[in-house]
Amino acid sequence: MLRLILISKEQLINIPASFQIAPLLLTLPLFLVTTLLTSFIWGQMMSIFDDRIPLSQHIVIYLATLFAGRLPGGIWNVLGRIAWYDQLGIRKRITTFVSILQWFMIIWS
């Protein structure tokens, strides 16, 4: 990858780039709504299998671990959720199952 970038450096420098605020302002609210919706769905799915934790705490855990999924490897958000729920007394098997279920739902949609 680095070799390709170095070889194509001149072409990459000449690519016109522009920043427009309007698309950003339109997509941020949409991102916020979809993120809150998916965190609510996550909380509902976890509550089906173990209802000892309130929905609001499920949402906090989902949102707090969501950004770890952007790290290289992508598994960090799942591992973070498993560890967090384990500390709260939820079996690792339940969190793992719901994570796999979520993954299949994303692929299916």
N, C-alpha and C positions, 0 to 999 in steps of 0.2 A: 504494500500500500504506500509506504513511504517512498519507495522507488518510483512508483507511478506518479505521485505528487511532484517529486523532484523533476521528473522528465517533462511533465505537463505544466510546470510552473508558469511559463509565459502565457499559455492559454488560460490558465486559471485566473491570472491577474487581470486579463482583458475581459473577463465575464462581467457584463454590466450588473450592478447590484443596486437595488433601491429598497427603501423602507417606507411602507405606507401604514399609517396609524389606523385607518378605517377598518381594514380586515382584522387587525388585532383587537380593536374595540368590539367588533362583532363576534369574534370567536371566544373571547374571555368569558362572557356571561354564559355562553353555550357550554364551555368547558366546566364552569362552576356548577351548572345545573346537572350535567351528566355525571360529574364526580359525586355530587351529593346523592343523586339517584342510585348510582352503583353502590355507594356506601350504605344506603338504606337497604338495598336488596341483599347485600352481604350480611347486614345485621339480622334481617329476617331469616335468611338461610341458616345462620348460626343459631338463632333462637329456636328453630324447629328441632335441632338436635340437642340443645342444652339451653334451658331458659333461666339459668341462675343469674345471668348477667343482664342488666338492662340494655335496651336497644341503643341508648345514647353511648354507652361504653363500647359496644360493638362498632359503632360508627367512628368513634375516636380511634380505636385500634386500626380500623381499615385505613382511615386517612393518614394516620401517623406512619403506617408501614407502606403506603402506596408509593411514595417517592423512592423508597429503597429498591423498588422494582426497576427503576431506571438505571441502577448501577450495573456495570458489566456482569453478566451472568444471569440477571433477571430473577433468580431464585430467592434473593435476599428478602423481598417482601413476604414471601410465603414462610420462610424460616423465621422471620421476625414475628409474624402472626402466631405461628406455632409456639414459639418460646413465650410470647406474651400471654397467650391463652393458657399455656401450661402453668405459668405462675399464678394464674387466677383459678386453677383447679379444673380446667376443661381438658379432657384427654387429647393427646396429640393426634390420635386417630380421627377424632371428629373434625378438628381444624384441617387436617390433611385431606379428608374426604370432601369437605366443603370447598377447599381450594381447588381440588381436581374437578369438582362439579362446576365451579365458576369457570375454570379453564375451558371445559367442554361447552358451556353455555356461550362463551365468547366465540369459540370456533363455529358453533352451530349458527350463531346469529350472523 
